Amino acid sequence: MTSQRWTPAVCFLLASVKVIQTFGSGVLEPFSGLGFYVLSNCPFTFIRFTHNRVECDITIRRGNNGLLVQVEILINKVSTVLQNGSIQVEEKSVSLPYDHTYQHIFQYGIYTRLRSSLLPLSITWHSVPGGVDSLWVRPLK
């Protein structure tokens, strides 16, 4: 199977308090709140935007069971990959809490959260055996 990237049309304002989220069932719920199914195991762009000249691109890929088997978070050219239960920043495995000049990754109850010091947002996910069953991006006030 060739690797193709599908980009859903998702737009938002950072001033909004809404959330973009996806779940292991294949549901994708953009900021509008109108959910739809994306039943594909090809990588696709979950969200992409630029804020104050800082680029953010989150690409996800589902496994056959619907769970996210790979999530790549690219903020200001710093790559963070969630795969096989591990977190890699710039291709190096990291442990939590992880503090970098531009991002912080830490446990948030049963979830894991990434906060960027360059962008007013948080990215939160829940890992289970076999992948990630929920992921959401929330603009910060």
N, C-alpha and C positions, 0 to 999 in steps of 0.2 A: 504494500500500500504506500502510495506516495504521501509525503507530508505536505498537507495544504493548510493554510491558515484562513479561518473564517472570522470576519470581524463584524459583530453585531453593531448596529447603529445605537450607541449609547452616549448621550450628552447630559451634562449636568452643570450646575453652578455651585462653586465651593461654598457660597453663602447658604446653601440649602442644608437642612438638617436631615435630609433623607439618606437612605443607605442603598448601595447596590450590593446584592448578595446572591449566592448560589448554594445549592444543597446537593447532597449525594444522589438524590433521586433524578437529577438532571434539570431541576428547575433553576431558572435564572430570573431574578427579579431586579430590573433596573430601577433607577431613582423614581421613575413614574409610578412604581408599585404594581404595574401590570405584568405579572409573571408569565413566562413561557418556557417550553421545554427545549433543551439543546441536547439531543441524544446522538452524540458523536464521540469517537475516541481520537479525533484529530485535534491538534493544538489550535486554539483560537484566542483572540484578544478579548479578555474579560473587560478591561477598561484601559483607555489611553487618553492622556491629556497633558497639557503644559500649563504651568502656573508660575508666574514670575520667572520665566525662562528656564524653569526646572522641569524636565520631562519625566513622566511616570508612565510605565507600560506594564500591565499585568497580563500574562499569558497563562492559560490553564489547559490541561489535557485530562480527560476522564478515562478511566479504565472501563472494561466491559461491564463491571458491576455498578457503574455510575459514580463511584468515588473519584475524587481528584487524585490522580497518581503523580502529577507534576504541576507545580505552580512556580512560575518565574516572575519575580517582582524586580523591575528595573527602575530605579530612581536615581536620576543624575548620573547615569552610566554605571552605577553600583548594582551588581546582580546578586539577588538573593533567591536561592532555589530551594523549594520544599519538595523532597522526593525520598521515598523509602523510609519515612519516619525521621529523616535527618534534615538539618538546615545547613545550607552552604552559602557563605558569603564570599564572592569573588573566588569561587571554586575551592574554598577551604571550609571544612566542617567546623561548626562552632557549637559551643554549649551555652546554655542560658544561665543567667542573664548575659546578653551580649551587648556591649556598648561600643559604638563606632562614632566617629566624628559626626556623621550625618544621620545615623539611625540607631534605634535601640530596640532590641527584641527581648521579650520577657514573658514569663508565665502570667496569665491573667485569669485566676481561678482555674477552671478546666480548659481554658483556651490559651492560645499563644497570640501575642500582639506585637506588631511592629509599629513603631512611631517614628516618623521622619522629622528631623529638625529643619528640613528644607521645605516641606509641604505641610499644610494644615490638614492632615488626615491621619487616621489609624487604619491598619489592616489587621483583622482578627480572624483566626481560624481555629478549627477543632480537629485534631488528629485522632484517627482511630486505626486499628490494625488494617492495613491495606490501602491507606490513603487519608485524604482529608474529606470529612463529610459536610463541612460548612465553612464558608469563607465570605467575609463581607468587608467593604470599604466604607468608612464613615468620615465625612468631612468634619473637621473640628471647628468650633466657633471661634 
